[in-house]
Amino acid sequence: MSTPTNGYALITGASQGIGAAIALELARKGFGIVVVARSEQALKAVASEAAKLNGGFAHALAVDLFAADGVDRMLAFLKEKQLPISCLVNNAGQGLWGMFDELGLEEQQRMMHLNMSVPVELTYKLLPQLRAARHGYILNIASMIAHHALGSMAVYSGSKAFVLRWSRSLRIELKSTNVRVTCCSPGSVITGFTERARMQALDDLAKKFGTPPEPVAQAAVAAMLNGKAEVIPGLLNVVTSKLQSWLPTGANEAIASGIYLKRLASRKA
Ligand SMILES: NC(=O)c1ccc[n+]([C@@H]2O[C@H](COP(=O)([O-])OP(=O)(O)OC[C@H]3O[C@@H](n4cnc5c(N)ncnc54)[C@H](OP(=O)(O)O)[C@@H]3O)[C@@H](O)[C@H]2O)c1
């Protein structure tokens, strides 16, 4: 059975948005792709577009990663199809906008599972395969929100801070191996994310400052292939992040949280 030049990349949350754009970018770079999310039709469309770019090495698997057996279902699929994974993109994630004690406990726990437990379990279970590849890559999608506290997104910002710190720590542990870990922290990206997170009251800002997913995917994949530890896609976001690093933590948190909390109050009114 023939295999793609660079082996296969498994991309979670690739039915739309940043994940779909990363899948297509990786297909352009010669990776076979396995795209995973819940929406089967959308996944199949991404896979068929990718197949045109990489000579037909594309698979789609519909799995609900909120489910406890989601990761094992992915692994069973890879085993059944005999797809050697050299690149793992932990992208599937969800936000929830609202005060911690006003959002439901269960929905916040589901989000924690998707944003943190799934990447950890999947990485743990795929690491032997990544280590067996000629070059192994892990690309984790965090957020600029990972870099500071944000009132009105307490659990989401905590989950993304976890992704960032875990990525950097794992990178240190894997330094002497063939596996490189890269963490991408996008700013605002125009995808289905804000609607799912019930952030429509921030739509005007997202449209003004947001970018399409394609340049984010290009920057993330380039950083991964160049073995970078971290990437913040977009000049505006890089400048913002630099400014934030110069500000005292409290001031930084107050500015960002001020905007989000004010808009949240207007949503309630
Ligand atoms: N958009 C932004 O402004 C932004 C900024 C910073 C970071 N991020 C991060 O970027 C990543 C991708 O977000 P996006 O903007 O592309 O959002 P999106 O358009 O909402 O896409 C999310 C993807 O995750 C999948 N997904 C969600 N829940 C799932 C579940 N239970 N099981 C399997 N797949 C699931 C969705 O597919 P199905 O619904 O088909 O399952 C979809 O493919 C997330 O980790 C997000 O936190 C986004």
The ligand as an SDF file (V2000), in Angstrom:
LIG
                    3D

 48 52  0  0  0  0  0  0  0  0999 V2000
  -11.9460   31.5470   16.1380 N   0  0  0  0  0  0  0  0  0  0  0  0
  -11.2090   32.1820   17.0250 C   0  0  0  0  0  0  0  0  0  0  0  0
  -11.3170   33.4130   17.1670 O   0  0  0  0  0  0  0  0  0  0  0  0
  -10.1700   31.4240   17.8380 C   0  0  0  0  0  0  0  0  0  0  0  0
   -9.2100   32.1880   18.5050 C   0  0  0  0  0  0  0  0  0  0  0  0
   -8.2490   31.5160   19.2590 C   0  0  0  0  0  0  0  0  0  0  0  0
   -8.2570   30.1310   19.3400 C   0  0  0  0  0  0  0  0  0  0  0  0
   -9.2310   29.4240   18.6880 N   0  0  0  0  0  0  0  0  0  0  0  0
   -9.1830   27.9610   18.8190 C   0  0  0  0  0  0  0  0  0  0  0  0
   -9.0690   27.3960   17.5300 O   0  0  0  0  0  0  0  0  0  0  0  0
   -9.6280   26.0820   17.5250 C   0  0  0  0  0  0  0  0  0  0  0  0
  -10.5640   25.9380   16.3330 C   0  0  0  0  0  0  0  0  0  0  0  0
  -11.6140   26.8680   16.4730 O   0  0  0  0  0  0  0  0  0  0  0  0
  -12.3870   27.5130   15.2370 P   0  0  0  0  0  0  0  0  0  0  0  0
  -12.2850   28.9730   15.3920 O   0  0  0  0  0  0  0  0  0  0  0  0
  -11.9990   26.9010   13.9660 O   0  0  0  0  0  0  0  0  0  0  0  0
  -13.8760   27.1110   15.6660 O   0  0  0  0  0  0  0  0  0  0  0  0
  -15.0670   26.3920   14.8890 P   0  0  0  0  0  0  0  0  0  0  0  0
  -15.2700   27.0130   13.5490 O   0  0  0  0  0  0  0  0  0  0  0  0
  -16.2040   26.3950   15.8560 O   0  0  0  0  0  0  0  0  0  0  0  0
  -14.5330   24.9120   14.6750 O   0  0  0  0  0  0  0  0  0  0  0  0
  -14.4210   24.0230   15.7440 C   0  0  0  0  0  0  0  0  0  0  0  0
  -14.1420   22.6330   15.1950 C   0  0  0  0  0  0  0  0  0  0  0  0
  -14.1290   21.7150   16.2930 O   0  0  0  0  0  0  0  0  0  0  0  0
  -15.0780   20.6900   16.0450 C   0  0  0  0  0  0  0  0  0  0  0  0
  -15.7020   20.2460   17.2870 N   0  0  0  0  0  0  0  0  0  0  0  0
  -16.3580   20.9880   18.2090 C   0  0  0  0  0  0  0  0  0  0  0  0
  -16.8570   20.2130   19.1700 N   0  0  0  0  0  0  0  0  0  0  0  0
  -16.5090   18.9450   18.8390 C   0  0  0  0  0  0  0  0  0  0  0  0
  -16.7570   17.6720   19.4230 C   0  0  0  0  0  0  0  0  0  0  0  0
  -17.4830   17.5500   20.5380 N   0  0  0  0  0  0  0  0  0  0  0  0
  -16.2690   16.5620   18.8020 N   0  0  0  0  0  0  0  0  0  0  0  0
  -15.5610   16.6560   17.6630 C   0  0  0  0  0  0  0  0  0  0  0  0
  -15.2830   17.8410   17.0740 N   0  0  0  0  0  0  0  0  0  0  0  0
  -15.7720   18.9570   17.6480 C   0  0  0  0  0  0  0  0  0  0  0  0
  -16.1140   21.3160   15.1190 C   0  0  0  0  0  0  0  0  0  0  0  0
  -16.7550   20.3570   14.2920 O   0  0  0  0  0  0  0  0  0  0  0  0
  -18.1960   19.6940   14.5260 P   0  0  0  0  0  0  0  0  0  0  0  0
  -19.1230   20.7290   15.0420 O   0  0  0  0  0  0  0  0  0  0  0  0
  -18.5160   19.1840   13.1580 O   0  0  0  0  0  0  0  0  0  0  0  0
  -17.9740   18.5940   15.4890 O   0  0  0  0  0  0  0  0  0  0  0  0
  -15.2160   22.1880   14.2360 C   0  0  0  0  0  0  0  0  0  0  0  0
  -14.6610   21.4100   13.2000 O   0  0  0  0  0  0  0  0  0  0  0  0
  -10.3090   25.9000   18.8850 C   0  0  0  0  0  0  0  0  0  0  0  0
   -9.4570   25.1510   19.7320 O   0  0  0  0  0  0  0  0  0  0  0  0
  -10.4310   27.3260   19.4120 C   0  0  0  0  0  0  0  0  0  0  0  0
  -10.4190   27.3630   20.8130 O   0  0  0  0  0  0  0  0  0  0  0  0
  -10.1830   30.0390   17.9320 C   0  0  0  0  0  0  0  0  0  0  0  0
  1  2  1  0
  2  3  2  0
  2  4  1  0
  4  5  1  0
  4 48  2  0
  5  6  2  0
  6  7  1  0
  7  8  2  0
  8  9  1  0
  8 48  1  0
  9 10  1  0
  9 46  1  0
 10 11  1  0
 11 12  1  0
 11 44  1  0
 12 13  1  0
 13 14  1  0
 14 15  2  0
 14 16  1  0
 14 17  1  0
 17 18  1  0
 18 19  2  0
 18 20  1  0
 18 21  1  0
 21 22  1  0
 22 23  1  0
 23 24  1  0
 23 42  1  0
 24 25  1  0
 25 26  1  0
 25 36  1  0
 26 27  1  0
 26 35  1  0
 27 28  2  0
 28 29  1  0
 29 30  1  0
 29 35  2  0
 30 31  1  0
 30 32  2  0
 32 33  1  0
 33 34  2  0
 34 35  1  0
 36 37  1  0
 36 42  1  0
 37 38  1  0
 38 39  2  0
 38 40  1  0
 38 41  1  0
 42 43  1  0
 44 45  1  0
 44 46  1  0
 46 47  1  0
M  CHG  2   8   1  16  -1
M  END
$$$$
